[in-house]
Amino acid sequence: MAVEKEQASGGLKEVGGKIKEAAGKLVGNERLEAEGKLDQAEGKTEKNYGKVKGAVKDQLN
């Protein structure tokens, strides 16, 4: 199964969200922390979409 671009992009967004959340906690910025959590959720969703898309593509081939 090839890695779909959504998987890669979602993984990067998820990691970026973790960094943003940690930075928010470090400086006491609740908004930055919340944005990091949101980015993580979006990244996970995008990554999972890529996995499903890849699995469907593999089944059709």
Phi and psi in radians as a Rosetta constraint file:
Dihedral C 1 N 2 CA 2 C 2 CIRCULARHARMONIC -1.369 0.35
Dihedral N 2 CA 2 C 2 N 3 CIRCULARHARMONIC 2.595 0.35
Dihedral C 2 N 3 CA 3 C 3 CIRCULARHARMONIC -1.349 0.35
Dihedral N 3 CA 3 C 3 N 4 CIRCULARHARMONIC 2.124 0.35
Dihedral C 3 N 4 CA 4 C 4 CIRCULARHARMONIC -1.301 0.35
Dihedral N 4 CA 4 C 4 N 5 CIRCULARHARMONIC 2.655 0.35
Dihedral C 4 N 5 CA 5 C 5 CIRCULARHARMONIC -1.078 0.35
Dihedral N 5 CA 5 C 5 N 6 CIRCULARHARMONIC -0.517 0.35
Dihedral C 5 N 6 CA 6 C 6 CIRCULARHARMONIC -1.148 0.35
Dihedral N 6 CA 6 C 6 N 7 CIRCULARHARMONIC -0.621 0.35
Dihedral C 6 N 7 CA 7 C 7 CIRCULARHARMONIC -1.121 0.35
Dihedral N 7 CA 7 C 7 N 8 CIRCULARHARMONIC -0.818 0.35
Dihedral C 7 N 8 CA 8 C 8 CIRCULARHARMONIC -1.144 0.35
Dihedral N 8 CA 8 C 8 N 9 CIRCULARHARMONIC -0.829 0.35
Dihedral C 8 N 9 CA 9 C 9 CIRCULARHARMONIC -1.113 0.35
Dihedral N 9 CA 9 C 9 N 10 CIRCULARHARMONIC -0.723 0.35
Dihedral C 9 N 10 CA 10 C 10 CIRCULARHARMONIC -1.126 0.35
Dihedral N 10 CA 10 C 10 N 11 CIRCULARHARMONIC -0.689 0.35
Dihedral C 10 N 11 CA 11 C 11 CIRCULARHARMONIC -1.096 0.35
Dihedral N 11 CA 11 C 11 N 12 CIRCULARHARMONIC -0.721 0.35
Dihedral C 11 N 12 CA 12 C 12 CIRCULARHARMONIC -1.158 0.35
Dihedral N 12 CA 12 C 12 N 13 CIRCULARHARMONIC -0.713 0.35
Dihedral C 12 N 13 CA 13 C 13 CIRCULARHARMONIC -1.134 0.35
Dihedral N 13 CA 13 C 13 N 14 CIRCULARHARMONIC -0.659 0.35
Dihedral C 13 N 14 CA 14 C 14 CIRCULARHARMONIC -1.123 0.35
Dihedral N 14 CA 14 C 14 N 15 CIRCULARHARMONIC -0.788 0.35
Dihedral C 14 N 15 CA 15 C 15 CIRCULARHARMONIC -1.125 0.35
Dihedral N 15 CA 15 C 15 N 16 CIRCULARHARMONIC -0.757 0.35
Dihedral C 15 N 16 CA 16 C 16 CIRCULARHARMONIC -1.048 0.35
Dihedral N 16 CA 16 C 16 N 17 CIRCULARHARMONIC -0.659 0.35
Dihedral C 16 N 17 CA 17 C 17 CIRCULARHARMONIC -1.145 0.35
Dihedral N 17 CA 17 C 17 N 18 CIRCULARHARMONIC -0.669 0.35
Dihedral C 17 N 18 CA 18 C 18 CIRCULARHARMONIC -1.112 0.35
Dihedral N 18 CA 18 C 18 N 19 CIRCULARHARMONIC -0.714 0.35
Dihedral C 18 N 19 CA 19 C 19 CIRCULARHARMONIC -1.139 0.35
Dihedral N 19 CA 19 C 19 N 20 CIRCULARHARMONIC -0.774 0.35
Dihedral C 19 N 20 CA 20 C 20 CIRCULARHARMONIC -1.108 0.35
Dihedral N 20 CA 20 C 20 N 21 CIRCULARHARMONIC -0.727 0.35
Dihedral C 20 N 21 CA 21 C 21 CIRCULARHARMONIC -1.089 0.35
Dihedral N 21 CA 21 C 21 N 22 CIRCULARHARMONIC -0.787 0.35
Dihedral C 21 N 22 CA 22 C 22 CIRCULARHARMONIC -1.108 0.35
Dihedral N 22 CA 22 C 22 N 23 CIRCULARHARMONIC -0.707 0.35
Dihedral C 22 N 23 CA 23 C 23 CIRCULARHARMONIC -1.119 0.35
Dihedral N 23 CA 23 C 23 N 24 CIRCULARHARMONIC -0.704 0.35
Dihedral C 23 N 24 CA 24 C 24 CIRCULARHARMONIC -1.088 0.35
Dihedral N 24 CA 24 C 24 N 25 CIRCULARHARMONIC -0.740 0.35
Dihedral C 24 N 25 CA 25 C 25 CIRCULARHARMONIC -1.112 0.35
Dihedral N 25 CA 25 C 25 N 26 CIRCULARHARMONIC -0.726 0.35
Dihedral C 25 N 26 CA 26 C 26 CIRCULARHARMONIC -1.083 0.35
Dihedral N 26 CA 26 C 26 N 27 CIRCULARHARMONIC -0.754 0.35
Dihedral C 26 N 27 CA 27 C 27 CIRCULARHARMONIC -1.675 0.35
Dihedral N 27 CA 27 C 27 N 28 CIRCULARHARMONIC -0.010 0.35
Dihedral C 27 N 28 CA 28 C 28 CIRCULARHARMONIC 1.324 0.35
Dihedral N 28 CA 28 C 28 N 29 CIRCULARHARMONIC 0.491 0.35
Dihedral C 28 N 29 CA 29 C 29 CIRCULARHARMONIC -1.766 0.35
Dihedral N 29 CA 29 C 29 N 30 CIRCULARHARMONIC 1.771 0.35
Dihedral C 29 N 30 CA 30 C 30 CIRCULARHARMONIC -1.139 0.35
Dihedral N 30 CA 30 C 30 N 31 CIRCULARHARMONIC -0.601 0.35
Dihedral C 30 N 31 CA 31 C 31 CIRCULARHARMONIC -1.146 0.35
Dihedral N 31 CA 31 C 31 N 32 CIRCULARHARMONIC -0.776 0.35
Dihedral C 31 N 32 CA 32 C 32 CIRCULARHARMONIC -1.106 0.35
Dihedral N 32 CA 32 C 32 N 33 CIRCULARHARMONIC -0.695 0.35
Dihedral C 32 N 33 CA 33 C 33 CIRCULARHARMONIC -1.092 0.35
Dihedral N 33 CA 33 C 33 N 34 CIRCULARHARMONIC -0.770 0.35
Dihedral C 33 N 34 CA 34 C 34 CIRCULARHARMONIC -1.150 0.35
Dihedral N 34 CA 34 C 34 N 35 CIRCULARHARMONIC -0.691 0.35
Dihedral C 34 N 35 CA 35 C 35 CIRCULARHARMONIC -1.088 0.35
Dihedral N 35 CA 35 C 35 N 36 CIRCULARHARMONIC -0.657 0.35
Dihedral C 35 N 36 CA 36 C 36 CIRCULARHARMONIC -1.109 0.35
Dihedral N 36 CA 36 C 36 N 37 CIRCULARHARMONIC -0.728 0.35
Dihedral C 36 N 37 CA 37 C 37 CIRCULARHARMONIC -1.143 0.35
Dihedral N 37 CA 37 C 37 N 38 CIRCULARHARMONIC -0.682 0.35
Dihedral C 37 N 38 CA 38 C 38 CIRCULARHARMONIC -1.129 0.35
Dihedral N 38 CA 38 C 38 N 39 CIRCULARHARMONIC -0.774 0.35
Dihedral C 38 N 39 CA 39 C 39 CIRCULARHARMONIC -1.047 0.35
Dihedral N 39 CA 39 C 39 N 40 CIRCULARHARMONIC -0.681 0.35
Dihedral C 39 N 40 CA 40 C 40 CIRCULARHARMONIC -1.100 0.35
Dihedral N 40 CA 40 C 40 N 41 CIRCULARHARMONIC -0.773 0.35
Dihedral C 40 N 41 CA 41 C 41 CIRCULARHARMONIC -1.118 0.35
Dihedral N 41 CA 41 C 41 N 42 CIRCULARHARMONIC -0.746 0.35
Dihedral C 41 N 42 CA 42 C 42 CIRCULARHARMONIC -1.109 0.35
Dihedral N 42 CA 42 C 42 N 43 CIRCULARHARMONIC -0.723 0.35
Dihedral C 42 N 43 CA 43 C 43 CIRCULARHARMONIC -1.112 0.35
Dihedral N 43 CA 43 C 43 N 44 CIRCULARHARMONIC -0.745 0.35
Dihedral C 43 N 44 CA 44 C 44 CIRCULARHARMONIC -1.099 0.35
Dihedral N 44 CA 44 C 44 N 45 CIRCULARHARMONIC -0.738 0.35
Dihedral C 44 N 45 CA 45 C 45 CIRCULARHARMONIC -1.099 0.35
Dihedral N 45 CA 45 C 45 N 46 CIRCULARHARMONIC -0.802 0.35
Dihedral C 45 N 46 CA 46 C 46 CIRCULARHARMONIC -1.115 0.35
Dihedral N 46 CA 46 C 46 N 47 CIRCULARHARMONIC -0.721 0.35
Dihedral C 46 N 47 CA 47 C 47 CIRCULARHARMONIC -1.116 0.35
Dihedral N 47 CA 47 C 47 N 48 CIRCULARHARMONIC -0.769 0.35
Dihedral C 47 N 48 CA 48 C 48 CIRCULARHARMONIC -1.153 0.35
Dihedral N 48 CA 48 C 48 N 49 CIRCULARHARMONIC -0.646 0.35
Dihedral C 48 N 49 CA 49 C 49 CIRCULARHARMONIC -1.051 0.35
Dihedral N 49 CA 49 C 49 N 50 CIRCULARHARMONIC -0.751 0.35
Dihedral C 49 N 50 CA 50 C 50 CIRCULARHARMONIC -1.091 0.35
Dihedral N 50 CA 50 C 50 N 51 CIRCULARHARMONIC -0.674 0.35
Dihedral C 50 N 51 CA 51 C 51 CIRCULARHARMONIC -1.119 0.35
Dihedral N 51 CA 51 C 51 N 52 CIRCULARHARMONIC -0.796 0.35
Dihedral C 51 N 52 CA 52 C 52 CIRCULARHARMONIC -1.130 0.35
Dihedral N 52 CA 52 C 52 N 53 CIRCULARHARMONIC -0.770 0.35
Dihedral C 52 N 53 CA 53 C 53 CIRCULARHARMONIC -1.032 0.35
Dihedral N 53 CA 53 C 53 N 54 CIRCULARHARMONIC -0.755 0.35
Dihedral C 53 N 54 CA 54 C 54 CIRCULARHARMONIC -1.143 0.35
Dihedral N 54 CA 54 C 54 N 55 CIRCULARHARMONIC -0.709 0.35
Dihedral C 54 N 55 CA 55 C 55 CIRCULARHARMONIC -1.149 0.35
Dihedral N 55 CA 55 C 55 N 56 CIRCULARHARMONIC -0.714 0.35
Dihedral C 55 N 56 CA 56 C 56 CIRCULARHARMONIC -1.144 0.35
Dihedral N 56 CA 56 C 56 N 57 CIRCULARHARMONIC -0.754 0.35
Dihedral C 56 N 57 CA 57 C 57 CIRCULARHARMONIC -1.069 0.35
Dihedral N 57 CA 57 C 57 N 58 CIRCULARHARMONIC -0.717 0.35
Dihedral C 57 N 58 CA 58 C 58 CIRCULARHARMONIC -1.123 0.35
Dihedral N 58 CA 58 C 58 N 59 CIRCULARHARMONIC -0.670 0.35
Dihedral C 58 N 59 CA 59 C 59 CIRCULARHARMONIC -1.204 0.35
Dihedral N 59 CA 59 C 59 N 60 CIRCULARHARMONIC -0.555 0.35
Dihedral C 59 N 60 CA 60 C 60 CIRCULARHARMONIC -1.364 0.35
Dihedral N 60 CA 60 C 60 N 61 CIRCULARHARMONIC -0.351 0.35
